[in-house]
């Protein structure tokens, strides 16, 4: 179903806007953790191949620079096929 070869990678971004006084979201961080578990269990993506960016104060912040860097690193790792 998902193919039997190749290495899978993922970049997961959760932004709850925790530093904002208005417009905060709830659940974005939970979504990232749930998707991470799902792709590890179902698609067999290895934990070290998943990059997570969260605005939770402990993870790498999802700034424009960090998002672009994560996507650039993903592109560097990927190969045709």
PyMOL commands that place a pseudoatom at each C-alpha (Angstrom):
pseudoatom trace, name=CA, resn=UNK, resi=1, chain=A, elem=C, hetatm=0, pos=[0.000, 0.000, 0.000]
pseudoatom trace, name=CA, resn=UNK, resi=2, chain=A, elem=C, hetatm=0, pos=[2.751, 2.486, 0.911]
pseudoatom trace, name=CA, resn=UNK, resi=3, chain=A, elem=C, hetatm=0, pos=[5.482, 0.773, -1.075]
pseudoatom trace, name=CA, resn=UNK, resi=4, chain=A, elem=C, hetatm=0, pos=[8.095, -1.559, 0.268]
pseudoatom trace, name=CA, resn=UNK, resi=5, chain=A, elem=C, hetatm=0, pos=[11.278, 0.340, -0.440]
pseudoatom trace, name=CA, resn=UNK, resi=6, chain=A, elem=C, hetatm=0, pos=[12.821, 3.664, 0.304]
pseudoatom trace, name=CA, resn=UNK, resi=7, chain=A, elem=C, hetatm=0, pos=[13.248, 5.763, 3.389]
pseudoatom trace, name=CA, resn=UNK, resi=8, chain=A, elem=C, hetatm=0, pos=[10.366, 7.923, 4.500]
pseudoatom trace, name=CA, resn=UNK, resi=9, chain=A, elem=C, hetatm=0, pos=[10.757, 11.380, 6.014]
pseudoatom trace, name=CA, resn=UNK, resi=10, chain=A, elem=C, hetatm=0, pos=[8.317, 13.871, 7.509]
pseudoatom trace, name=CA, resn=UNK, resi=11, chain=A, elem=C, hetatm=0, pos=[8.246, 17.464, 8.664]
pseudoatom trace, name=CA, resn=UNK, resi=12, chain=A, elem=C, hetatm=0, pos=[5.416, 18.100, 11.138]
pseudoatom trace, name=CA, resn=UNK, resi=13, chain=A, elem=C, hetatm=0, pos=[4.509, 21.638, 12.192]
pseudoatom trace, name=CA, resn=UNK, resi=14, chain=A, elem=C, hetatm=0, pos=[2.146, 22.598, 15.002]
pseudoatom trace, name=CA, resn=UNK, resi=15, chain=A, elem=C, hetatm=0, pos=[1.415, 26.248, 15.692]
pseudoatom trace, name=CA, resn=UNK, resi=16, chain=A, elem=C, hetatm=0, pos=[-1.007, 27.097, 18.506]
pseudoatom trace, name=CA, resn=UNK, resi=17, chain=A, elem=C, hetatm=0, pos=[0.072, 30.771, 18.556]
pseudoatom trace, name=CA, resn=UNK, resi=18, chain=A, elem=C, hetatm=0, pos=[0.749, 30.436, 22.277]
pseudoatom trace, name=CA, resn=UNK, resi=19, chain=A, elem=C, hetatm=0, pos=[2.455, 33.829, 22.471]
pseudoatom trace, name=CA, resn=UNK, resi=20, chain=A, elem=C, hetatm=0, pos=[-0.602, 35.640, 21.067]
pseudoatom trace, name=CA, resn=UNK, resi=21, chain=A, elem=C, hetatm=0, pos=[-3.248, 37.160, 23.309]
pseudoatom trace, name=CA, resn=UNK, resi=22, chain=A, elem=C, hetatm=0, pos=[-5.951, 36.667, 20.667]
pseudoatom trace, name=CA, resn=UNK, resi=23, chain=A, elem=C, hetatm=0, pos=[-6.412, 33.972, 18.084]
pseudoatom trace, name=CA, resn=UNK, resi=24, chain=A, elem=C, hetatm=0, pos=[-4.785, 31.162, 20.019]
pseudoatom trace, name=CA, resn=UNK, resi=25, chain=A, elem=C, hetatm=0, pos=[-5.463, 27.693, 18.746]
pseudoatom trace, name=CA, resn=UNK, resi=26, chain=A, elem=C, hetatm=0, pos=[-5.828, 24.509, 20.718]
pseudoatom trace, name=CA, resn=UNK, resi=27, chain=A, elem=C, hetatm=0, pos=[-4.931, 21.047, 19.584]
pseudoatom trace, name=CA, resn=UNK, resi=28, chain=A, elem=C, hetatm=0, pos=[-2.290, 21.751, 16.943]
pseudoatom trace, name=CA, resn=UNK, resi=29, chain=A, elem=C, hetatm=0, pos=[0.452, 20.261, 19.111]
pseudoatom trace, name=CA, resn=UNK, resi=30, chain=A, elem=C, hetatm=0, pos=[-1.728, 17.218, 19.833]
pseudoatom trace, name=CA, resn=UNK, resi=31, chain=A, elem=C, hetatm=0, pos=[-2.346, 16.827, 16.094]
pseudoatom trace, name=CA, resn=UNK, resi=32, chain=A, elem=C, hetatm=0, pos=[1.403, 16.720, 15.461]
pseudoatom trace, name=CA, resn=UNK, resi=33, chain=A, elem=C, hetatm=0, pos=[1.925, 14.065, 18.155]
pseudoatom trace, name=CA, resn=UNK, resi=34, chain=A, elem=C, hetatm=0, pos=[-1.002, 11.990, 16.852]
pseudoatom trace, name=CA, resn=UNK, resi=35, chain=A, elem=C, hetatm=0, pos=[0.185, 12.189, 13.235]
pseudoatom trace, name=CA, resn=UNK, resi=36, chain=A, elem=C, hetatm=0, pos=[3.715, 11.297, 14.349]
pseudoatom trace, name=CA, resn=UNK, resi=37, chain=A, elem=C, hetatm=0, pos=[2.423, 8.179, 16.086]
pseudoatom trace, name=CA, resn=UNK, resi=38, chain=A, elem=C, hetatm=0, pos=[0.258, 7.285, 13.089]
pseudoatom trace, name=CA, resn=UNK, resi=39, chain=A, elem=C, hetatm=0, pos=[2.994, 7.598, 10.473]
pseudoatom trace, name=CA, resn=UNK, resi=40, chain=A, elem=C, hetatm=0, pos=[5.389, 5.655, 12.684]
pseudoatom trace, name=CA, resn=UNK, resi=41, chain=A, elem=C, hetatm=0, pos=[2.859, 2.854, 13.261]
pseudoatom trace, name=CA, resn=UNK, resi=42, chain=A, elem=C, hetatm=0, pos=[1.203, 2.673, 9.844]
pseudoatom trace, name=CA, resn=UNK, resi=43, chain=A, elem=C, hetatm=0, pos=[3.713, 4.021, 7.331]
pseudoatom trace, name=CA, resn=UNK, resi=44, chain=A, elem=C, hetatm=0, pos=[6.763, 2.835, 9.323]
pseudoatom trace, name=CA, resn=UNK, resi=45, chain=A, elem=C, hetatm=0, pos=[8.471, 6.231, 9.307]
pseudoatom trace, name=CA, resn=UNK, resi=46, chain=A, elem=C, hetatm=0, pos=[11.357, 6.028, 11.765]
pseudoatom trace, name=CA, resn=UNK, resi=47, chain=A, elem=C, hetatm=0, pos=[11.419, 8.548, 14.614]
pseudoatom trace, name=CA, resn=UNK, resi=48, chain=A, elem=C, hetatm=0, pos=[14.829, 9.940, 13.630]
pseudoatom trace, name=CA, resn=UNK, resi=49, chain=A, elem=C, hetatm=0, pos=[13.418, 10.772, 10.172]
pseudoatom trace, name=CA, resn=UNK, resi=50, chain=A, elem=C, hetatm=0, pos=[10.683, 13.011, 11.582]
pseudoatom trace, name=CA, resn=UNK, resi=51, chain=A, elem=C, hetatm=0, pos=[11.328, 16.707, 12.160]
pseudoatom trace, name=CA, resn=UNK, resi=52, chain=A, elem=C, hetatm=0, pos=[8.896, 18.407, 14.532]
pseudoatom trace, name=CA, resn=UNK, resi=53, chain=A, elem=C, hetatm=0, pos=[8.449, 22.157, 14.885]
pseudoatom trace, name=CA, resn=UNK, resi=54, chain=A, elem=C, hetatm=0, pos=[6.180, 23.384, 17.691]
pseudoatom trace, name=CA, resn=UNK, resi=55, chain=A, elem=C, hetatm=0, pos=[5.612, 26.680, 19.451]
pseudoatom trace, name=CA, resn=UNK, resi=56, chain=A, elem=C, hetatm=0, pos=[5.507, 24.970, 22.835]
pseudoatom trace, name=CA, resn=UNK, resi=57, chain=A, elem=C, hetatm=0, pos=[8.631, 26.546, 24.301]
pseudoatom trace, name=CA, resn=UNK, resi=58, chain=A, elem=C, hetatm=0, pos=[10.640, 23.305, 24.310]
pseudoatom trace, name=CA, resn=UNK, resi=59, chain=A, elem=C, hetatm=0, pos=[10.743, 22.140, 20.681]
pseudoatom trace, name=CA, resn=UNK, resi=60, chain=A, elem=C, hetatm=0, pos=[12.345, 23.867, 17.737]
pseudoatom trace, name=CA, resn=UNK, resi=61, chain=A, elem=C, hetatm=0, pos=[10.218, 26.942, 17.056]
pseudoatom trace, name=CA, resn=UNK, resi=62, chain=A, elem=C, hetatm=0, pos=[8.229, 26.995, 13.803]
pseudoatom trace, name=CA, resn=UNK, resi=63, chain=A, elem=C, hetatm=0, pos=[9.701, 30.252, 12.549]
pseudoatom trace, name=CA, resn=UNK, resi=64, chain=A, elem=C, hetatm=0, pos=[9.875, 30.956, 8.841]
pseudoatom trace, name=CA, resn=UNK, resi=65, chain=A, elem=C, hetatm=0, pos=[13.625, 30.298, 8.898]
pseudoatom trace, name=CA, resn=UNK, resi=66, chain=A, elem=C, hetatm=0, pos=[13.238, 26.993, 10.774]
pseudoatom trace, name=CA, resn=UNK, resi=67, chain=A, elem=C, hetatm=0, pos=[10.421, 25.826, 8.504]
pseudoatom trace, name=CA, resn=UNK, resi=68, chain=A, elem=C, hetatm=0, pos=[12.410, 26.653, 5.366]
pseudoatom trace, name=CA, resn=UNK, resi=69, chain=A, elem=C, hetatm=0, pos=[15.491, 24.952, 6.839]
pseudoatom trace, name=CA, resn=UNK, resi=70, chain=A, elem=C, hetatm=0, pos=[13.517, 21.800, 7.711]
pseudoatom trace, name=CA, resn=UNK, resi=71, chain=A, elem=C, hetatm=0, pos=[12.059, 21.640, 4.188]
pseudoatom trace, name=CA, resn=UNK, resi=72, chain=A, elem=C, hetatm=0, pos=[15.482, 22.261, 2.641]
pseudoatom trace, name=CA, resn=UNK, resi=73, chain=A, elem=C, hetatm=0, pos=[16.979, 19.439, 4.717]
pseudoatom trace, name=CA, resn=UNK, resi=74, chain=A, elem=C, hetatm=0, pos=[14.099, 17.196, 3.656]
pseudoatom trace, name=CA, resn=UNK, resi=75, chain=A, elem=C, hetatm=0, pos=[14.770, 17.973, -0.010]
pseudoatom trace, name=CA, resn=UNK, resi=76, chain=A, elem=C, hetatm=0, pos=[18.479, 17.235, 0.457]
pseudoatom trace, name=CA, resn=UNK, resi=77, chain=A, elem=C, hetatm=0, pos=[17.686, 13.790, 1.906]
pseudoatom trace, name=CA, resn=UNK, resi=78, chain=A, elem=C, hetatm=0, pos=[15.140, 12.743, -0.703]
pseudoatom trace, name=CA, resn=UNK, resi=79, chain=A, elem=C, hetatm=0, pos=[16.140, 10.834, -3.776]
pseudoatom trace, name=CA, resn=UNK, resi=80, chain=A, elem=C, hetatm=0, pos=[14.142, 9.967, -6.907]
pseudoatom trace, name=CA, resn=UNK, resi=81, chain=A, elem=C, hetatm=0, pos=[12.155, 6.770, -6.768]
for i in range(1, 81): cmd.bond("trace and resi %d" % i, "trace and resi %d" % (i + 1))
show_as sticks, trace
zoom trace
